[in-house]
Amino acid sequence: WQAFQMQRKEDSKLLPIMIGVFVGSIVVVTLIGWLLGLVWFFVPFGILIGALAAFSIFGRRVQKSIYVKADGQPGAAGWALDNMRGQWRITQGIAGTTHLDAVHRVIGRPGIIFVAEGAPHRVKTLLAQEKKRTARVAGSTPIYDVIVGNEEGQVPLKGLQRHLMKLPRNISAAEMDSLEGKLNALGSRSAAMPKGPMPQGAKMRSIQRTVR
């Protein structure tokens, strides 16, 4: 309820859309029941489906709002990766800088994926170094790299999970286990990263001092 109240204040379209979806679902299901001669039997189902549809809309708009607020904040990509569903092995901040640029490692059915966040001119160097280190033990396993951002050639934060899910499946679950052990042995060269998106207005100088 608190999440709904907060979202409603920021999203003026939320309530009208939820009401429209709820009423529309009841009308459609009731119409189907009328055509089948079972109106009163279908009405409860219409209410249930309408409530589920409205709640689904609410969840999607809340998620969208969260991604908008997190976009561009240090630690946002790592947070998005940690919220992925399925068999993904996430290691946050295997490499980073005192400017809070970071590279995260993901092991999944596609292979090895490096996800970078931060200034492109700095993270490209980090990515190249990590790919070179990893190639020594990865063998024929495919290695992908992703830079999170809104510029050309980058993947937006809100589309990161979808982008990874679309990658082809190249290795088995057993190979994932073997890879994870080998890569963990490499260790990391990371500066401390915030756990999740930094709150807006946080003092970067103080955080960078802590990282150093």
N, C-alpha and C positions, 0 to 999 in steps of 0.2 A: 504493500500500500504506500509506503514511504517512497519507493522507487517510482511508482505511478504518479504521485503528487509532484515529485521533482521533475519528472519528464514532462508532465502536463504543463508546468509553468514555462518550460523551455520550448515546447513543441505545441503550438496552437492548433495544429491539424490533427493531433493524436486522438482526442475525444471524438470529433466528428467522424473520423475514419473508422474508429472502433465501433461506434454506434451504427454507422452505415453497413459495415461488414456483418455485425450481429443481426440487424434487422433483415438485411439482404439474404443471409443464409437461411433464416427462418422462413422467409417468403418463398425461396426456391424449393426448400424441402417440403413445405406445406403444399405448394403447387404440385409437386410430384405425388404427394399423398392424395391430393384431390383427384388427379388423373387416374390413380389406382383405386379410388374409392375408399381410402384408408386415412382420411384427413387427421382424425384425432389420434390415430396411432403414430403418425409421422410428426406431429407437432412437438412432442418432447425431444425427438431426435433433432429437430430443427433448432430448438433452444440450445441443446448440448453442442451441436456443430457450430452454431453461431458464437457461443461462448469460447470454444476452443480456437476458432478463427480469429476472434477479437484479441484473445490472449497472445496468439502467435504474432499478430501485427504489432502488438505492444512490445513483445520481446525483440522483434527485428528492429523497431525504431529506437529502442533503448540501446541495442548493440551498435547501431549506426551512430548514435550520438556519442557513445563512449569512444568509438574509433576516431571520430572527428576531433574530440578533445585530446586524445592521445597522440594524434598525428604530429610528427615532428619533434616529439619530446624524447630525450634520451631514455633508453630502456623500453620504448614502446614495442619494438620488433621482438625483443626477447619475451615480453609479456604476451604478445600475440601467438608466438610459437608455443609457449607453455600452455596455452588454452586450446591447442589442437587436439582433435580426437583421433584415436587409432594408434597403430603401432609405430610411433615416432620416438626416436631417442634424441632428446634435446640436451645439448650442453651449452649453456649460456656463457658468453664472454671468454672464448678461448684465446682471443687476442683483442687488444684495445689500446687506446691512447689516453693521455690525461685530459684530452678534450672531450672525453666520453664517447668517442667513436668506438664501435665494437663489432666483432665478428662472432656470430653464433654458429655452432655446428649441429646439423640435423642428420641423423642416420635413419633412412627409411627404405621402403621397397625400391624407390628410384635409384638409391645409392647414397652418396655423400653430398650434402647440400650445405654450402656456406651462405649464411644470411648476414649481410652487413648493414649497419645503420650509422649515419654520420655524414661528414663531409666527403663527397665522392673522391676528391683528389687524395684524401688520406686513406679511405677504406679500400680503394683499389690496390694500393701498395700492400695493405694487410691481407687482402684476399690472395694476391699473387704469392705472398710468402707462405700462407697457410696451405694453399693448393700444392705448392712445391714440396713442403714438408710432408703433406699427407700422401702425395703420389708415391712416395718411397715405400709405403706399407699397404697402399690401396690396391695394388695390382691392376687388374682390368676393370675394377669397379668404377662406374661413371662418377665424375665429380662435377657438380653444378655450382654456380655462384649466383647470388641474387643481391642486388642493392635496393633497399627499401627507400622509396621517395616518390616524388611526384613529377620528376623530370623525365625527359625522353630516355627510354631504355631501362627505366627503373620500375619497380613494382610498388604500387600504392599499399600502404599499411592495411587498408580494409580488404585488399585483394590478395594478401600474402598467403593465407591459408588455402584459398582456392587455387592459387598458382602452383603451390607445392602438390596439392591433390591431383592436379592435371598431368604431372610429370609421369613418364612411362615407368612401369614396374620392371626393374632389371635384375634384382637380387631376391633371394628367399629370406625368410625369417631367421633361419640358421646362419646364413651369411651375415645378416645384420648383427647377430650376437658376436660372431668372430671379429667383425670389423670394429665393434664397439670396444672390445678388449684391446685390440692393437692400437686404436686411436687414443684411448685413455692413457696408454703407456707413453704416448708422446708428450703428455702434459699440456700446459697452456702458457701463454705469454700475456696474460690479461691484466689490465688495470681493473680495479673494483668498479662494478657497474651497479646502478640502482636496480632494485627488484621491482620491476614494473615502471610505467611511465612516470617521469618526474612531475610533481605538481607544478602548474604554471605559476610563475612568480618566484620559484626557488632561486636562491642566490648561487649562480654558477661558480663564482670564484671560491666560495666556501666548499662546494662539492669537489671542485677540481683540486683544491688543497688537500682534502681528505684522500682523494685518489692517489696523489703523489706520495 
